[in-house]
Amino acid sequence: MLDTIVLTSPGGFVLGGFQLSDYVTENRLQVVVPKGSYCFSACFLIFTASGQRVVEPGGLVGSNQPSLGMERRPDSQETDILM
């Protein structure tokens, strides 16, 4: 049985991130970002869905404001966070 997901992703589609995060939550999976890997954008949704999160030393996790497929307005405030 699957109990851990290893994450390495620059992000991607927000809808896919939500779907996989639901799977992670429902199945109580551990998520791991290994050394030298990264988990950004939609991947962050999956990372935060787990109650058992591990970022190995040298791994990176980051979040940003999703675009949701819309153009950004010039007056919108963007947010990027690297942890």
Buried (B, 14 or more C-beta within 10 A) or exposed (E): EEEEBEBEBEBEEBEBBBEBBEBBBEEEBBBBBBEEBBBBBBBBBBBBBBEEBBBEEEBEBBBBEBEEEEEEEEEEEEEEEEE
